[in-house]
Amino acid sequence: MSLPKIGIVEDEASMRNALVALLAENQFEPVPMANISEFHDADKRTSLDLVLIDLQLNDESGLTLAMDIRRTKDLPIVMLTGQGDETDKIIGLEIGADDYLLKPFNPRELIARIRAVLRRYGNSDQISTTQSDIGRNTFGRLSVDHKQRILFDETDQEIPLTNAEYRLLEYFLSRPNQIIPRVELLSELGSDLSKYVDRTVDVLILRLRRKIEENPSKPVHLQTRRGQGYIFVTDPHRNSI
């Protein structure tokens, strides 16, 4: 069985080499690239399973590369970035980057994120990992399989979620029918999301609503409580707050 091929678009040699070593140690085949041109060359020679893209490349934009990829193929994208412009992070989420990780990051967290994204793209048979089966959560016409980290509709068809969207949904489902203040939501979702500005959280909320609500402008599950935060109503016919 071949190992998943992970592209690494990173212009800093020391970081690129560290990522190569980390991925190789965790049963991935790293494909390092120093710039966008090298990505396009490598993409012609090999079929990548996922690509890590540094947002701030030397004299180039990782965001531009991500947009180019999204226009031409369904390749999973995880973006790596420092404490840069929050606007770029928002744009990255809106164009469909599957996940973001802020530098410096925990190596184990990066590996976990990569595995989670690959699972959603149907590459779980390539990944060496274990997870207990804790069943499904059902709300309205949808259900979440926590073992596979997949959201299903009423016909058992998958509704694709990015890793950030899945983590947000999972957190809400762990606290059903509870008002969650924005500050708690930010702090509990992890070190990367805790550094996001409010606008980024709004983008994630909006994207998730588009996928789980029949009418996103009038949500029945993921509701806003003005001045208080958010609440996830699992059964809107029984719950009213």
C-alpha positions in Angstrom: 0.0 0.0 0.0 1.5 3.3 -1.1 1.9 6.1 1.4 -0.1 9.3 1.0 1.9 11.9 -0.9 1.9 15.3 0.9 3.1 18.3 -1.0 5.0 21.0 1.1 5.1 24.4 -0.4 7.4 26.3 2.0 10.2 28.7 1.0 12.1 28.5 4.4 14.5 25.6 4.0 14.7 24.8 7.7 10.9 24.6 8.1 10.6 22.7 4.9 13.2 20.1 6.0 11.5 19.8 9.4 8.1 19.1 7.8 9.7 16.5 5.5 11.2 14.7 8.5 7.9 15.0 10.5 5.8 13.6 7.6 8.2 10.8 6.9 8.2 9.7 10.5 4.4 9.5 10.4 3.9 7.2 7.4 3.5 9.9 4.8 5.6 10.5 1.6 6.7 14.2 1.7 7.1 16.1 -1.6 9.0 19.3 -0.8 8.8 22.5 -2.9 10.3 25.9 -2.4 7.9 27.9 -4.5 4.8 27.9 -6.7 6.8 27.0 -9.8 8.2 23.9 -8.2 4.6 22.9 -7.1 3.4 23.1 -10.7 6.4 21.0 -11.9 5.9 18.4 -9.2 2.1 18.3 -9.8 2.8 17.2 -13.4 5.0 14.3 -12.3 3.1 12.9 -9.3 -0.4 12.7 -7.9 -0.5 14.5 -4.6 -3.0 13.5 -1.9 -2.8 16.8 0.0 -0.7 20.0 -0.1 0.6 22.1 2.8 1.0 25.7 1.7 2.8 28.5 3.5 0.6 31.6 3.2 3.6 34.0 3.0 6.0 32.7 0.4 9.0 34.7 -0.8 7.7 37.3 -3.3 4.7 35.0 -3.9 1.3 34.4 -2.3 0.3 31.0 -1.0 -3.3 32.3 -1.2 -2.9 32.7 -4.9 -1.7 29.1 -5.3 -4.6 27.9 -3.1 -7.1 29.7 -5.4 -5.5 28.3 -8.5 -5.7 24.8 -7.1 -9.4 25.2 -6.2 -10.2 26.3 -9.7 -8.6 23.3 -11.3 -8.8 20.3 -9.0 -10.2 18.8 -5.8 -6.9 18.6 -3.9 -7.0 19.0 -0.1 -5.3 22.1 1.2 -3.9 22.9 4.6 -2.5 26.4 5.0 0.3 27.3 7.3 0.7 30.9 8.5 2.2 33.1 11.1 0.5 36.0 12.9 -0.2 37.7 9.6 -3.1 39.6 8.0 -6.4 38.3 9.3 -8.0 39.2 6.0 -5.9 36.6 4.2 -7.1 34.0 6.7 -10.7 34.9 6.0 -10.2 34.8 2.3 -8.5 31.4 2.6 -11.5 30.0 4.5 -13.9 31.4 1.9 -12.1 30.0 -1.1 -12.2 26.5 0.5 -8.9 25.8 2.3 -9.6 22.7 4.3 -7.7 23.8 7.4 -5.4 26.5 8.8 -2.6 26.1 11.3 -0.7 29.0 12.9 3.0 28.8 13.3 4.5 27.7 15.6 2.3 24.6 15.8 2.3 21.4 17.7 3.7 18.6 15.3 1.2 16.1 16.6 -1.7 18.5 15.9 -0.5 19.0 12.3 -0.4 15.2 11.7 -3.9 14.9 13.2 -5.2 17.6 11.0 -3.7 16.0 7.9 -5.2 12.7 8.7 -8.6 14.2 9.4 -8.6 16.0 6.0 -7.5 12.9 4.2 -10.3 10.9 5.8 -12.9 13.4 4.5 -11.5 13.1 1.0 -11.9 9.3 1.1 -8.3 8.3 1.8 -8.8 6.6 5.1 -7.6 3.3 3.8 -4.1 4.8 3.4 -3.9 6.2 6.9 -2.5 4.4 9.9 -4.5 5.6 12.9 -7.1 4.4 15.4 -10.2 5.9 16.8 -12.9 4.5 19.0 -16.4 4.1 17.5 -18.7 6.4 19.5 -21.6 6.2 17.1 -23.6 9.0 15.5 -25.2 12.2 16.6 -28.5 13.0 14.9 -30.1 16.4 14.6 -33.0 17.2 12.3 -32.5 15.4 9.0 -28.7 15.1 9.4 -26.3 12.9 11.4 -22.6 13.0 12.3 -20.4 9.9 12.3 -17.7 10.7 14.9 -15.5 7.8 14.0 -15.2 8.8 10.3 -15.7 12.5 11.1 -18.4 12.8 8.4 -21.7 14.6 8.2 -24.5 12.7 6.4 -27.8 13.9 5.0 -31.1 12.0 5.3 -30.2 9.8 2.3 -26.9 8.9 4.0 -25.0 11.0 1.5 -21.9 12.8 2.8 -22.1 16.6 3.1 -18.4 17.7 2.7 -17.0 19.8 5.6 -13.6 21.4 6.0 -11.8 20.4 9.2 -12.5 23.8 10.8 -16.3 23.4 10.0 -16.3 19.8 11.4 -14.5 20.9 14.6 -17.0 23.7 15.1 -20.0 21.3 14.6 -18.5 18.7 16.8 -18.0 21.3 19.6 -21.6 22.5 19.3 -22.9 18.9 19.4 -20.9 18.2 22.6 -22.9 21.0 24.2 -26.4 20.8 22.8 -29.0 23.5 23.7 -26.4 25.5 25.7 -25.7 29.1 25.0 -21.9 29.4 24.2 -20.3 32.8 24.6 -18.1 33.8 21.7 -15.0 34.0 23.9 -15.6 30.4 25.1 -16.0 29.2 21.6 -12.7 30.8 20.6 -10.7 29.5 23.5 -12.1 26.0 23.4 -11.6 25.3 19.7 -7.9 25.3 19.9 -4.8 27.5 19.8 -5.2 28.3 16.1 -8.8 29.3 16.2 -8.3 31.2 19.5 -6.2 33.7 17.6 -8.8 34.3 14.9 -10.7 37.6 14.9 -14.4 37.7 15.3 -14.9 38.1 11.5 -13.3 34.7 11.0 -15.6 33.0 13.4 -18.5 34.6 11.6 -17.3 33.2 8.3 -17.1 29.7 9.8 -20.6 30.0 11.4 -22.0 31.2 8.0 -20.3 28.4 6.1 -21.5 25.7 8.5 -25.1 27.1 8.4 -25.1 26.8 4.6 -24.4 23.1 5.0 -26.7 22.1 7.8 -29.6 24.5 7.6 -32.4 24.3 5.0 -32.6 28.1 5.2 -29.3 29.5 6.4 -30.8 33.0 6.8 -33.3 31.6 9.3 -31.3 28.9 11.1 -33.2 26.4 13.3 -30.1 24.5 14.7 -27.2 26.9 14.8 -28.8 30.0 16.2 -27.4 33.3 17.4 -28.3 34.8 20.8 -27.6 38.5 20.4 -25.2 39.7 23.1 -24.8 36.2 24.5 -23.2 34.0 21.8 -24.5 30.9 19.9 -26.7 27.9 20.7 -27.0 24.6 18.9 -30.6 23.4 19.0 -30.7 19.7 18.3 -34.5 19.4 18.2 -36.1 22.8 17.4 -39.6 21.3 17.9 -38.9 20.6 21.6 -36.4 23.3 22.5 -37.1 27.0 22.7 -34.9 29.3 24.6 
